[in-house]
Amino acid sequence: MSEVLSIVLGGGKGSRLYPLTKDRSKPAVPFGGKFRIVDIPISNCVNANLRQIYILTQFNSASLHLHIAKTYTFDSFSKGFAEILAAEQTPEHTDWYEGTADAVRKNFQHFRPQHPEYYLILSGDQLYRMDLQDFLKKHKESGAAISIACTAVSREDTSQLGILKANSNNAVTEFLEKPSPTKDISSFKAPKELIGDKKEAYLASMGIYIFNAQAMEDCLNNTMTDFGKEIIPHAIGNLKVNAYLFNGYWEDIGTIKNFYEANLELTALKPRFDIYDERHPIYTHRRNLPPSKMNFSTVNQSIAAEGCIITNASITNSIIGIRTIIENGASINGVVCMGSDYYESEIAKKSNAERHIPNIGIGKGAIVKGAIIDKNAAIGENCRIGIDNITRNDGGYGNYYIIDGIIVIPKNAVLYPGTVI
């Protein structure tokens, strides 16, 4: 375990996931009803017995820090840890992280005392389940200084990804960052020896790397700031770089659209990403909540996390997060609801009634379709969200946003009874 140091890149401001990242960092965004995005890469590490883990972040890191501290406490005998390294000022560095590679470079002072033989670099906004021990094994066998996890994609997907050219021995010979749709990249087609009968013909970098420790030091002994745009292309001409082909499910959930679709895909009869796989569990904070209670409700192809109370409601193709209260006659369709951080007390509910403020949850007779509802949102009685053809973006008022056709109700928002969006 101690030969590998795992580093999860927490990303920058997370502007593509705004407003979900308004008050939290991207890895701290809730996912799947009860998890957080950061639980995905950390669980992959833990399942591979790689338990020396740093998470690098610099924006809105308080909630992430609290989640990590409460969730990942390893025993003192294994020397395992999962710790956040937020951007800090030192005598050598006084500015923010300027990119993925720069973030790693500025933390060498914390990494070197662990004496790792290998660095495992992971992204904090991807959904996948990978056998990282097999990745490490293949890296060692290849004799490469760097290994890049990659997946086969179609030509239309290449413009959003870094594309590798690899020979039949998996050696990477060239790298192209996000080629335009009109650029001729036919020479980058992957050899049949690597992809077999797959229709997809290009190898895309997943942003997941293994570096030999000395290779990492050498590659970052400069002012280059980004792994995909600078470090990897430069290394290909100077070091042996190997491609590790990953054939499983992988999805970038760093945008509102991808995040929404990946959540709802979990409700499919046979989801491509199986959160019920006992051999490779996803770990998260243990809240000791009661089981969810459903009173006279119709629930179809949906997931309800712990602690929910659902009364005489209709729920279809939706994620219902922890502690969600859904009142009588509500209708939910295609909704990612993140739930609540707490239950409101009877005193709080009485105070809400006196001030004509709805309680946290989804009120009586509310209809919600095609939306993301962030934590602690209060949806009043008879609200209509996503039903009527209203396309304006009212984000300036903080009550809701419309992004890629998806309505987003931000954290702690209040929608008064009868609101129509």
Contacts in CASP RR format, 6 or more apart in sequence:
PFRMAT RR
TARGET T0000
AUTHOR 0000-0000-0000
METHOD contacts of the structure
MODEL  1
MSEVLSIVLGGGKGSRLYPLTKDRSKPAVPFGGKFRIVDIPISNCVNANL
RQIYILTQFNSASLHLHIAKTYTFDSFSKGFAEILAAEQTPEHTDWYEGT
ADAVRKNFQHFRPQHPEYYLILSGDQLYRMDLQDFLKKHKESGAAISIAC
TAVSREDTSQLGILKANSNNAVTEFLEKPSPTKDISSFKAPKELIGDKKE
AYLASMGIYIFNAQAMEDCLNNTMTDFGKEIIPHAIGNLKVNAYLFNGYW
EDIGTIKNFYEANLELTALKPRFDIYDERHPIYTHRRNLPPSKMNFSTVN
QSIAAEGCIITNASITNSIIGIRTIIENGASINGVVCMGSDYYESEIAKK
SNAERHIPNIGIGKGAIVKGAIIDKNAAIGENCRIGIDNITRNDGGYGNY
YIIDGIIVIPKNAVLYPGTVI
1 49 0 8 1.000
1 50 0 8 1.000
1 51 0 8 1.000
1 52 0 8 1.000
1 78 0 8 1.000
1 79 0 8 1.000
1 80 0 8 1.000
2 52 0 8 1.000
2 79 0 8 1.000
2 114 0 8 1.000
2 115 0 8 1.000
2 116 0 8 1.000
3 116 0 8 1.000
3 117 0 8 1.000
3 118 0 8 1.000
4 50 0 8 1.000
4 52 0 8 1.000
4 116 0 8 1.000
4 117 0 8 1.000
4 118 0 8 1.000
4 119 0 8 1.000
4 120 0 8 1.000
4 136 0 8 1.000
5 52 0 8 1.000
5 54 0 8 1.000
5 111 0 8 1.000
5 114 0 8 1.000
5 116 0 8 1.000
5 118 0 8 1.000
5 119 0 8 1.000
5 120 0 8 1.000
6 41 0 8 1.000
6 45 0 8 1.000
6 50 0 8 1.000
6 52 0 8 1.000
6 53 0 8 1.000
6 54 0 8 1.000
6 120 0 8 1.000
6 122 0 8 1.000
7 53 0 8 1.000
7 54 0 8 1.000
7 55 0 8 1.000
7 56 0 8 1.000
7 104 0 8 1.000
7 111 0 8 1.000
7 119 0 8 1.000
7 120 0 8 1.000
7 121 0 8 1.000
7 122 0 8 1.000
8 27 0 8 1.000
8 38 0 8 1.000
8 41 0 8 1.000
8 42 0 8 1.000
8 53 0 8 1.000
8 54 0 8 1.000
8 55 0 8 1.000
8 56 0 8 1.000
8 122 0 8 1.000
8 123 0 8 1.000
8 124 0 8 1.000
9 56 0 8 1.000
9 100 0 8 1.000
9 103 0 8 1.000
9 121 0 8 1.000
9 122 0 8 1.000
9 123 0 8 1.000
9 124 0 8 1.000
10 25 0 8 1.000
10 26 0 8 1.000
10 27 0 8 1.000
10 38 0 8 1.000
10 55 0 8 1.000
10 56 0 8 1.000
10 57 0 8 1.000
10 123 0 8 1.000
10 124 0 8 1.000
10 125 0 8 1.000
11 25 0 8 1.000
11 26 0 8 1.000
11 27 0 8 1.000
11 56 0 8 1.000
11 57 0 8 1.000
11 59 0 8 1.000
11 100 0 8 1.000
11 124 0 8 1.000
11 125 0 8 1.000
12 25 0 8 1.000
12 26 0 8 1.000
12 57 0 8 1.000
12 58 0 8 1.000
12 59 0 8 1.000
12 97 0 8 1.000
13 21 0 8 1.000
13 59 0 8 1.000
14 21 0 8 1.000
14 25 0 8 1.000
14 26 0 8 1.000
14 59 0 8 1.000
14 254 0 8 1.000
15 21 0 8 1.000
16 254 0 8 1.000
16 255 0 8 1.000
16 256 0 8 1.000
17 26 0 8 1.000
17 29 0 8 1.000
17 125 0 8 1.000
17 254 0 8 1.000
17 255 0 8 1.000
17 256 0 8 1.000
17 259 0 8 1.000
19 374 0 8 1.000
19 395 0 8 1.000
19 398 0 8 1.000
19 401 0 8 1.000
19 408 0 8 1.000
19 410 0 8 1.000
19 411 0 8 1.000
20 29 0 8 1.000
20 256 0 8 1.000
20 259 0 8 1.000
20 372 0 8 1.000
20 374 0 8 1.000
20 408 0 8 1.000
20 410 0 8 1.000
20 411 0 8 1.000
21 29 0 8 1.000
21 59 0 8 1.000
21 60 0 8 1.000
22 410 0 8 1.000
22 411 0 8 1.000
23 60 0 8 1.000
23 63 0 8 1.000
23 411 0 8 1.000
24 60 0 8 1.000
24 62 0 8 1.000
24 63 0 8 1.000
24 64 0 8 1.000
25 57 0 8 1.000
25 59 0 8 1.000
25 60 0 8 1.000
25 61 0 8 1.000
25 63 0 8 1.000
25 64 0 8 1.000
26 37 0 8 1.000
26 124 0 8 1.000
26 125 0 8 1.000
26 254 0 8 1.000
27 36 0 8 1.000
27 37 0 8 1.000
27 38 0 8 1.000
27 55 0 8 1.000
27 57 0 8 1.000
27 64 0 8 1.000
27 124 0 8 1.000
27 125 0 8 1.000
28 36 0 8 1.000
28 37 0 8 1.000
28 38 0 8 1.000
28 60 0 8 1.000
28 61 0 8 1.000
28 63 0 8 1.000
28 64 0 8 1.000
28 67 0 8 1.000
29 36 0 8 1.000
29 37 0 8 1.000
29 259 0 8 1.000
30 36 0 8 1.000
30 321 0 8 1.000
30 338 0 8 1.000
30 339 0 8 1.000
30 374 0 8 1.000
30 375 0 8 1.000
31 37 0 8 1.000
31 39 0 8 1.000
31 40 0 8 1.000
31 127 0 8 1.000
31 253 0 8 1.000
31 259 0 8 1.000
31 263 0 8 1.000
32 263 0 8 1.000
32 266 0 8 1.000
32 275 0 8 1.000
32 303 0 8 1.000
32 305 0 8 1.000
32 319 0 8 1.000
32 321 0 8 1.000
32 336 0 8 1.000
33 263 0 8 1.000
33 303 0 8 1.000
33 305 0 8 1.000
33 319 0 8 1.000
33 320 0 8 1.000
33 321 0 8 1.000
33 322 0 8 1.000
33 337 0 8 1.000
33 338 0 8 1.000
33 339 0 8 1.000
34 284 0 8 1.000
34 305 0 8 1.000
34 306 0 8 1.000
34 321 0 8 1.000
34 322 0 8 1.000
35 275 0 8 1.000
35 282 0 8 1.000
35 284 0 8 1.000
36 64 0 8 1.000
36 67 0 8 1.000
36 284 0 8 1.000
37 124 0 8 1.000
37 125 0 8 1.000
37 253 0 8 1.000
38 55 0 8 1.000
38 64 0 8 1.000
38 67 0 8 1.000
38 68 0 8 1.000
38 124 0 8 1.000
39 71 0 8 1.000
39 282 0 8 1.000
39 283 0 8 1.000
39 284 0 8 1.000
40 124 0 8 1.000
40 126 0 8 1.000
40 127 0 8 1.000
40 128 0 8 1.000
40 282 0 8 1.000
41 122 0 8 1.000
41 123 0 8 1.000
41 124 0 8 1.000
41 126 0 8 1.000
42 53 0 8 1.000
42 55 0 8 1.000
42 72 0 8 1.000
42 82 0 8 1.000
42 283 0 8 1.000
43 280 0 8 1.000
43 281 0 8 1.000
43 282 0 8 1.000
43 283 0 8 1.000
44 122 0 8 1.000
44 128 0 8 1.000
44 129 0 8 1.000
44 130 0 8 1.000
44 132 0 8 1.000
45 51 0 8 1.000
45 53 0 8 1.000
45 120 0 8 1.000
45 122 0 8 1.000
45 132 0 8 1.000
46 72 0 8 1.000
46 283 0 8 1.000
47 132 0 8 1.000
47 280 0 8 1.000
47 281 0 8 1.000
48 131 0 8 1.000
48 132 0 8 1.000
48 133 0 8 1.000
48 136 0 8 1.000
49 133 0 8 1.000
50 120 0 8 1.000
50 132 0 8 1.000
50 133 0 8 1.000
51 74 0 8 1.000
51 78 0 8 1.000
51 80 0 8 1.000
51 81 0 8 1.000
51 82 0 8 1.000
52 79 0 8 1.000
52 80 0 8 1.000
52 81 0 8 1.000
52 114 0 8 1.000
52 116 0 8 1.000
53 72 0 8 1.000
53 80 0 8 1.000
53 81 0 8 1.000
53 82 0 8 1.000
53 83 0 8 1.000
54 82 0 8 1.000
54 83 0 8 1.000
54 84 0 8 1.000
54 85 0 8 1.000
54 107 0 8 1.000
54 110 0 8 1.000
54 111 0 8 1.000
55 64 0 8 1.000
55 68 0 8 1.000
55 82 0 8 1.000
55 83 0 8 1.000
55 84 0 8 1.000
55 85 0 8 1.000
56 84 0 8 1.000
56 85 0 8 1.000
56 86 0 8 1.000
56 97 0 8 1.000
56 103 0 8 1.000
56 104 0 8 1.000
56 107 0 8 1.000
57 64 0 8 1.000
57 84 0 8 1.000
57 85 0 8 1.000
57 86 0 8 1.000
57 87 0 8 1.000
58 86 0 8 1.000
58 87 0 8 1.000
58 96 0 8 1.000
58 97 0 8 1.000
58 103 0 8 1.000
61 84 0 8 1.000
61 86 0 8 1.000
64 84 0 8 1.000
65 84 0 8 1.000
65 86 0 8 1.000
67 285 0 8 1.000
68 82 0 8 1.000
68 83 0 8 1.000
68 84 0 8 1.000
70 285 0 8 1.000
71 82 0 8 1.000
71 283 0 8 1.000
71 284 0 8 1.000
71 285 0 8 1.000
71 286 0 8 1.000
72 81 0 8 1.000
72 82 0 8 1.000
72 283 0 8 1.000
74 80 0 8 1.000
74 81 0 8 1.000
74 82 0 8 1.000
85 107 0 8 1.000
85 110 0 8 1.000
87 96 0 8 1.000
87 97 0 8 1.000
87 103 0 8 1.000
87 106 0 8 1.000
90 106 0 8 1.000
90 109 0 8 1.000
93 106 0 8 1.000
97 103 0 8 1.000
97 106 0 8 1.000
98 225 0 8 1.000
99 225 0 8 1.000
99 226 0 8 1.000
100 121 0 8 1.000
100 225 0 8 1.000
100 226 0 8 1.000
100 227 0 8 1.000
100 228 0 8 1.000
101 219 0 8 1.000
101 220 0 8 1.000
101 224 0 8 1.000
101 225 0 8 1.000
101 226 0 8 1.000
101 227 0 8 1.000
101 230 0 8 1.000
101 231 0 8 1.000
102 225 0 8 1.000
102 226 0 8 1.000
104 111 0 8 1.000
104 119 0 8 1.000
104 121 0 8 1.000
104 216 0 8 1.000
104 220 0 8 1.000
105 220 0 8 1.000
108 217 0 8 1.000
108 220 0 8 1.000
111 119 0 8 1.000
116 213 0 8 1.000
117 212 0 8 1.000
117 213 0 8 1.000
118 136 0 8 1.000
118 139 0 8 1.000
118 210 0 8 1.000
118 211 0 8 1.000
118 212 0 8 1.000
118 213 0 8 1.000
119 209 0 8 1.000
119 210 0 8 1.000
119 211 0 8 1.000
119 213 0 8 1.000
119 216 0 8 1.000
120 132 0 8 1.000
120 135 0 8 1.000
120 136 0 8 1.000
120 208 0 8 1.000
120 209 0 8 1.000
120 210 0 8 1.000
121 207 0 8 1.000
121 208 0 8 1.000
121 209 0 8 1.000
121 210 0 8 1.000
121 211 0 8 1.000
121 227 0 8 1.000
122 208 0 8 1.000
123 206 0 8 1.000
123 207 0 8 1.000
123 208 0 8 1.000
125 252 0 8 1.000
125 253 0 8 1.000
125 254 0 8 1.000
126 206 0 8 1.000
126 207 0 8 1.000
126 208 0 8 1.000
126 250 0 8 1.000
126 251 0 8 1.000
126 252 0 8 1.000
126 253 0 8 1.000
127 249 0 8 1.000
127 250 0 8 1.000
127 251 0 8 1.000
127 252 0 8 1.000
127 253 0 8 1.000
127 262 0 8 1.000
127 273 0 8 1.000
128 206 0 8 1.000
128 246 0 8 1.000
128 248 0 8 1.000
128 249 0 8 1.000
128 250 0 8 1.000
128 251 0 8 1.000
128 273 0 8 1.000
129 248 0 8 1.000
129 249 0 8 1.000
129 273 0 8 1.000
129 274 0 8 1.000
129 277 0 8 1.000
129 280 0 8 1.000
130 149 0 8 1.000
130 208 0 8 1.000
130 246 0 8 1.000
130 248 0 8 1.000
135 147 0 8 1.000
135 149 0 8 1.000
135 208 0 8 1.000
135 210 0 8 1.000
135 244 0 8 1.000
136 210 0 8 1.000
138 147 0 8 1.000
138 242 0 8 1.000
138 244 0 8 1.000
139 147 0 8 1.000
139 210 0 8 1.000
139 242 0 8 1.000
139 244 0 8 1.000
142 170 0 8 1.000
142 240 0 8 1.000
142 242 0 8 1.000
143 240 0 8 1.000
143 242 0 8 1.000
144 171 0 8 1.000
144 239 0 8 1.000
144 240 0 8 1.000
144 241 0 8 1.000
144 242 0 8 1.000
145 211 0 8 1.000
145 212 0 8 1.000
145 215 0 8 1.000
145 235 0 8 1.000
145 239 0 8 1.000
145 240 0 8 1.000
145 241 0 8 1.000
146 209 0 8 1.000
146 210 0 8 1.000
146 211 0 8 1.000
146 212 0 8 1.000
146 215 0 8 1.000
146 219 0 8 1.000
146 232 0 8 1.000
146 235 0 8 1.000
146 239 0 8 1.000
146 240 0 8 1.000
146 241 0 8 1.000
146 242 0 8 1.000
147 209 0 8 1.000
147 210 0 8 1.000
147 241 0 8 1.000
147 242 0 8 1.000
147 243 0 8 1.000
147 244 0 8 1.000
148 164 0 8 1.000
148 172 0 8 1.000
148 205 0 8 1.000
148 206 0 8 1.000
148 207 0 8 1.000
148 208 0 8 1.000
148 209 0 8 1.000
148 232 0 8 1.000
148 241 0 8 1.000
148 242 0 8 1.000
148 243 0 8 1.000
148 244 0 8 1.000
149 205 0 8 1.000
149 206 0 8 1.000
149 207 0 8 1.000
149 208 0 8 1.000
149 209 0 8 1.000
149 244 0 8 1.000
149 246 0 8 1.000
150 164 0 8 1.000
150 166 0 8 1.000
150 203 0 8 1.000
150 204 0 8 1.000
150 205 0 8 1.000
150 206 0 8 1.000
150 243 0 8 1.000
150 244 0 8 1.000
150 245 0 8 1.000
150 246 0 8 1.000
151 203 0 8 1.000
151 204 0 8 1.000
151 206 0 8 1.000
151 245 0 8 1.000
151 246 0 8 1.000
151 247 0 8 1.000
151 248 0 8 1.000
151 250 0 8 1.000
152 190 0 8 1.000
152 195 0 8 1.000
152 198 0 8 1.000
152 200 0 8 1.000
152 201 0 8 1.000
152 202 0 8 1.000
152 203 0 8 1.000
152 204 0 8 1.000
152 245 0 8 1.000
152 247 0 8 1.000
153 161 0 8 1.000
153 200 0 8 1.000
153 202 0 8 1.000
153 203 0 8 1.000
153 204 0 8 1.000
154 199 0 8 1.000
154 200 0 8 1.000
154 201 0 8 1.000
154 202 0 8 1.000
155 185 0 8 1.000
155 201 0 8 1.000
155 202 0 8 1.000
156 181 0 8 1.000
157 202 0 8 1.000
157 204 0 8 1.000
158 178 0 8 1.000
158 179 0 8 1.000
158 185 0 8 1.000
158 202 0 8 1.000
158 204 0 8 1.000
159 178 0 8 1.000
159 179 0 8 1.000
159 180 0 8 1.000
159 181 0 8 1.000
160 178 0 8 1.000
161 178 0 8 1.000
161 204 0 8 1.000
161 205 0 8 1.000
162 175 0 8 1.000
162 176 0 8 1.000
162 177 0 8 1.000
162 178 0 8 1.000
162 204 0 8 1.000
162 205 0 8 1.000
162 228 0 8 1.000
163 175 0 8 1.000
163 176 0 8 1.000
163 177 0 8 1.000
163 179 0 8 1.000
163 185 0 8 1.000
163 188 0 8 1.000
163 202 0 8 1.000
163 203 0 8 1.000
163 204 0 8 1.000
163 205 0 8 1.000
164 172 0 8 1.000
164 174 0 8 1.000
164 175 0 8 1.000
164 188 0 8 1.000
164 203 0 8 1.000
164 204 0 8 1.000
164 205 0 8 1.000
164 243 0 8 1.000
165 172 0 8 1.000
165 173 0 8 1.000
165 174 0 8 1.000
165 175 0 8 1.000
165 176 0 8 1.000
165 187 0 8 1.000
165 188 0 8 1.000
165 203 0 8 1.000
166 172 0 8 1.000
166 173 0 8 1.000
166 190 0 8 1.000
166 191 0 8 1.000
166 194 0 8 1.000
166 203 0 8 1.000
166 243 0 8 1.000
167 173 0 8 1.000
167 191 0 8 1.000
168 191 0 8 1.000
168 193 0 8 1.000
168 194 0 8 1.000
170 194 0 8 1.000
170 242 0 8 1.000
170 243 0 8 1.000
170 244 0 8 1.000
170 245 0 8 1.000
171 240 0 8 1.000
171 241 0 8 1.000
171 242 0 8 1.000
171 243 0 8 1.000
172 236 0 8 1.000
172 241 0 8 1.000
172 242 0 8 1.000
172 243 0 8 1.000
173 236 0 8 1.000
174 188 0 8 1.000
174 236 0 8 1.000
175 205 0 8 1.000
175 228 0 8 1.000
175 232 0 8 1.000
175 233 0 8 1.000
175 236 0 8 1.000
176 185 0 8 1.000
176 188 0 8 1.000
177 228 0 8 1.000
177 229 0 8 1.000
177 233 0 8 1.000
179 185 0 8 1.000
185 202 0 8 1.000
188 202 0 8 1.000
188 203 0 8 1.000
189 201 0 8 1.000
189 202 0 8 1.000
190 200 0 8 1.000
190 201 0 8 1.000
190 202 0 8 1.000
190 203 0 8 1.000
194 203 0 8 1.000
194 243 0 8 1.000
194 245 0 8 1.000
195 201 0 8 1.000
195 203 0 8 1.000
195 245 0 8 1.000
203 243 0 8 1.000
203 245 0 8 1.000
205 228 0 8 1.000
205 232 0 8 1.000
206 246 0 8 1.000
206 250 0 8 1.000
207 227 0 8 1.000
207 228 0 8 1.000
209 227 0 8 1.000
209 232 0 8 1.000
211 219 0 8 1.000
215 235 0 8 1.000
215 239 0 8 1.000
218 239 0 8 1.000
219 231 0 8 1.000
219 234 0 8 1.000
219 235 0 8 1.000
219 239 0 8 1.000
220 231 0 8 1.000
224 230 0 8 1.000
224 231 0 8 1.000
224 234 0 8 1.000
232 241 0 8 1.000
235 241 0 8 1.000
249 272 0 8 1.000
249 273 0 8 1.000
251 258 0 8 1.000
251 262 0 8 1.000
251 273 0 8 1.000
252 258 0 8 1.000
253 259 0 8 1.000
253 262 0 8 1.000
255 404 0 8 1.000
256 372 0 8 1.000
256 403 0 8 1.000
256 404 0 8 1.000
256 406 0 8 1.000
256 408 0 8 1.000
257 403 0 8 1.000
257 404 0 8 1.000
257 406 0 8 1.000
259 336 0 8 1.000
259 372 0 8 1.000
260 336 0 8 1.000
260 370 0 8 1.000
260 372 0 8 1.000
260 406 0 8 1.000
262 273 0 8 1.000
263 319 0 8 1.000
263 336 0 8 1.000
264 317 0 8 1.000
264 318 0 8 1.000
264 319 0 8 1.000
264 334 0 8 1.000
264 336 0 8 1.000
265 271 0 8 1.000
265 272 0 8 1.000
265 273 0 8 1.000
266 273 0 8 1.000
266 275 0 8 1.000
266 303 0 8 1.000
266 319 0 8 1.000
267 301 0 8 1.000
267 302 0 8 1.000
267 303 0 8 1.000
267 317 0 8 1.000
267 318 0 8 1.000
267 319 0 8 1.000
268 301 0 8 1.000
269 301 0 8 1.000
275 282 0 8 1.000
287 306 0 8 1.000
287 322 0 8 1.000
289 306 0 8 1.000
289 307 0 8 1.000
289 322 0 8 1.000
289 323 0 8 1.000
290 306 0 8 1.000
290 307 0 8 1.000
291 306 0 8 1.000
291 307 0 8 1.000
292 304 0 8 1.000
292 305 0 8 1.000
292 306 0 8 1.000
292 307 0 8 1.000
292 308 0 8 1.000
292 309 0 8 1.000
292 310 0 8 1.000
292 320 0 8 1.000
293 307 0 8 1.000
293 308 0 8 1.000
293 309 0 8 1.000
293 310 0 8 1.000
294 304 0 8 1.000
294 308 0 8 1.000
294 310 0 8 1.000
295 309 0 8 1.000
295 310 0 8 1.000
295 311 0 8 1.000
295 312 0 8 1.000
296 311 0 8 1.000
296 312 0 8 1.000
297 310 0 8 1.000
297 311 0 8 1.000
297 312 0 8 1.000
297 313 0 8 1.000
297 314 0 8 1.000
297 315 0 8 1.000
297 326 0 8 1.000
298 313 0 8 1.000
298 314 0 8 1.000
298 315 0 8 1.000
299 310 0 8 1.000
299 315 0 8 1.000
300 315 0 8 1.000
300 316 0 8 1.000
300 317 0 8 1.000
301 316 0 8 1.000
301 317 0 8 1.000
302 315 0 8 1.000
302 316 0 8 1.000
302 317 0 8 1.000
302 318 0 8 1.000
302 319 0 8 1.000
302 320 0 8 1.000
302 332 0 8 1.000
303 318 0 8 1.000
303 319 0 8 1.000
303 320 0 8 1.000
304 310 0 8 1.000
304 315 0 8 1.000
304 320 0 8 1.000
304 321 0 8 1.000
304 324 0 8 1.000
305 319 0 8 1.000
305 320 0 8 1.000
305 321 0 8 1.000
305 322 0 8 1.000
305 324 0 8 1.000
305 339 0 8 1.000
306 322 0 8 1.000
306 323 0 8 1.000
307 322 0 8 1.000
307 323 0 8 1.000
307 324 0 8 1.000
308 320 0 8 1.000
308 321 0 8 1.000
308 322 0 8 1.000
308 323 0 8 1.000
308 324 0 8 1.000
308 325 0 8 1.000
308 326 0 8 1.000
309 324 0 8 1.000
309 325 0 8 1.000
309 326 0 8 1.000
310 320 0 8 1.000
310 324 0 8 1.000
310 326 0 8 1.000
311 326 0 8 1.000
311 327 0 8 1.000
311 328 0 8 1.000
311 329 0 8 1.000
312 328 0 8 1.000
312 329 0 8 1.000
313 326 0 8 1.000
313 327 0 8 1.000
313 328 0 8 1.000
313 329 0 8 1.000
313 330 0 8 1.000
313 331 0 8 1.000
313 332 0 8 1.000
313 362 0 8 1.000
314 329 0 8 1.000
314 330 0 8 1.000
314 331 0 8 1.000
314 332 0 8 1.000
314 333 0 8 1.000
315 326 0 8 1.000
315 331 0 8 1.000
315 332 0 8 1.000
315 333 0 8 1.000
316 332 0 8 1.000
316 333 0 8 1.000
316 334 0 8 1.000
317 333 0 8 1.000
317 334 0 8 1.000
318 332 0 8 1.000
318 333 0 8 1.000
318 334 0 8 1.000
318 335 0 8 1.000
318 336 0 8 1.000
318 337 0 8 1.000
319 335 0 8 1.000
319 336 0 8 1.000
319 337 0 8 1.000
320 326 0 8 1.000
320 332 0 8 1.000
320 337 0 8 1.000
320 339 0 8 1.000
321 337 0 8 1.000
321 338 0 8 1.000
321 339 0 8 1.000
322 339 0 8 1.000
322 340 0 8 1.000
323 339 0 8 1.000
323 340 0 8 1.000
323 341 0 8 1.000
323 342 0 8 1.000
323 343 0 8 1.000
324 337 0 8 1.000
324 339 0 8 1.000
324 340 0 8 1.000
324 361 0 8 1.000
324 362 0 8 1.000
325 340 0 8 1.000
325 359 0 8 1.000
325 360 0 8 1.000
325 361 0 8 1.000
325 362 0 8 1.000
326 332 0 8 1.000
326 361 0 8 1.000
326 362 0 8 1.000
326 363 0 8 1.000
327 361 0 8 1.000
327 362 0 8 1.000
327 363 0 8 1.000
327 364 0 8 1.000
327 365 0 8 1.000
327 366 0 8 1.000
327 381 0 8 1.000
328 364 0 8 1.000
328 365 0 8 1.000
329 364 0 8 1.000
329 365 0 8 1.000
330 362 0 8 1.000
330 363 0 8 1.000
330 364 0 8 1.000
330 365 0 8 1.000
330 366 0 8 1.000
330 367 0 8 1.000
330 368 0 8 1.000
331 365 0 8 1.000
331 366 0 8 1.000
331 367 0 8 1.000
331 368 0 8 1.000
332 362 0 8 1.000
332 368 0 8 1.000
332 369 0 8 1.000
333 368 0 8 1.000
333 369 0 8 1.000
333 370 0 8 1.000
334 369 0 8 1.000
334 370 0 8 1.000
334 371 0 8 1.000
335 368 0 8 1.000
335 369 0 8 1.000
335 370 0 8 1.000
335 371 0 8 1.000
335 372 0 8 1.000
335 373 0 8 1.000
336 371 0 8 1.000
336 372 0 8 1.000
336 373 0 8 1.000
337 362 0 8 1.000
337 372 0 8 1.000
337 373 0 8 1.000
338 372 0 8 1.000
338 373 0 8 1.000
338 374 0 8 1.000
338 375 0 8 1.000
339 361 0 8 1.000
339 373 0 8 1.000
339 375 0 8 1.000
339 376 0 8 1.000
339 377 0 8 1.000
340 360 0 8 1.000
340 361 0 8 1.000
340 375 0 8 1.000
340 376 0 8 1.000
341 375 0 8 1.000
341 376 0 8 1.000
342 376 0 8 1.000
344 352 0 8 1.000
344 359 0 8 1.000
344 360 0 8 1.000
349 359 0 8 1.000
352 358 0 8 1.000
352 359 0 8 1.000
356 416 0 8 1.000
357 378 0 8 1.000
357 414 0 8 1.000
357 416 0 8 1.000
358 378 0 8 1.000
358 379 0 8 1.000
358 380 0 8 1.000
358 381 0 8 1.000
358 414 0 8 1.000
358 415 0 8 1.000
358 416 0 8 1.000
358 417 0 8 1.000
359 378 0 8 1.000
360 376 0 8 1.000
360 377 0 8 1.000
360 378 0 8 1.000
361 377 0 8 1.000
361 378 0 8 1.000
361 379 0 8 1.000
362 368 0 8 1.000
362 373 0 8 1.000
362 379 0 8 1.000
362 380 0 8 1.000
363 379 0 8 1.000
363 380 0 8 1.000
363 381 0 8 1.000
363 383 0 8 1.000
364 381 0 8 1.000
364 382 0 8 1.000
365 381 0 8 1.000
365 382 0 8 1.000
366 379 0 8 1.000
366 380 0 8 1.000
366 381 0 8 1.000
366 382 0 8 1.000
366 383 0 8 1.000
366 384 0 8 1.000
366 385 0 8 1.000
367 383 0 8 1.000
367 384 0 8 1.000
367 385 0 8 1.000
367 387 0 8 1.000
368 379 0 8 1.000
368 383 0 8 1.000
368 385 0 8 1.000
368 386 0 8 1.000
369 385 0 8 1.000
369 386 0 8 1.000
369 387 0 8 1.000
370 385 0 8 1.000
370 386 0 8 1.000
370 406 0 8 1.000
370 407 0 8 1.000
371 385 0 8 1.000
371 386 0 8 1.000
371 406 0 8 1.000
371 407 0 8 1.000
371 408 0 8 1.000
371 409 0 8 1.000
372 406 0 8 1.000
372 407 0 8 1.000
372 408 0 8 1.000
372 409 0 8 1.000
373 379 0 8 1.000
373 409 0 8 1.000
374 408 0 8 1.000
374 409 0 8 1.000
374 410 0 8 1.000
374 411 0 8 1.000
374 412 0 8 1.000
374 413 0 8 1.000
375 411 0 8 1.000
375 412 0 8 1.000
376 411 0 8 1.000
376 412 0 8 1.000
377 409 0 8 1.000
377 410 0 8 1.000
377 411 0 8 1.000
377 412 0 8 1.000
377 413 0 8 1.000
377 414 0 8 1.000
377 415 0 8 1.000
378 413 0 8 1.000
378 414 0 8 1.000
378 415 0 8 1.000
379 385 0 8 1.000
379 409 0 8 1.000
379 415 0 8 1.000
380 415 0 8 1.000
380 416 0 8 1.000
380 417 0 8 1.000
380 418 0 8 1.000
380 419 0 8 1.000
381 417 0 8 1.000
381 418 0 8 1.000
382 417 0 8 1.000
382 418 0 8 1.000
383 415 0 8 1.000
383 417 0 8 1.000
383 418 0 8 1.000
383 419 0 8 1.000
383 420 0 8 1.000
383 421 0 8 1.000
384 418 0 8 1.000
384 419 0 8 1.000
384 420 0 8 1.000
384 421 0 8 1.000
385 400 0 8 1.000
385 407 0 8 1.000
385 409 0 8 1.000
385 415 0 8 1.000
385 419 0 8 1.000
385 420 0 8 1.000
385 421 0 8 1.000
386 407 0 8 1.000
386 421 0 8 1.000
387 420 0 8 1.000
388 420 0 8 1.000
388 421 0 8 1.000
390 420 0 8 1.000
390 421 0 8 1.000
391 402 0 8 1.000
392 402 0 8 1.000
393 401 0 8 1.000
393 402 0 8 1.000
394 400 0 8 1.000
394 401 0 8 1.000
394 421 0 8 1.000
395 401 0 8 1.000
398 410 0 8 1.000
398 413 0 8 1.000
399 409 0 8 1.000
399 410 0 8 1.000
399 413 0 8 1.000
399 414 0 8 1.000
399 415 0 8 1.000
399 419 0 8 1.000
400 407 0 8 1.000
400 408 0 8 1.000
400 409 0 8 1.000
400 410 0 8 1.000
400 413 0 8 1.000
400 415 0 8 1.000
400 421 0 8 1.000
401 407 0 8 1.000
401 408 0 8 1.000
401 410 0 8 1.000
402 408 0 8 1.000
407 421 0 8 1.000
409 415 0 8 1.000
415 421 0 8 1.000
END
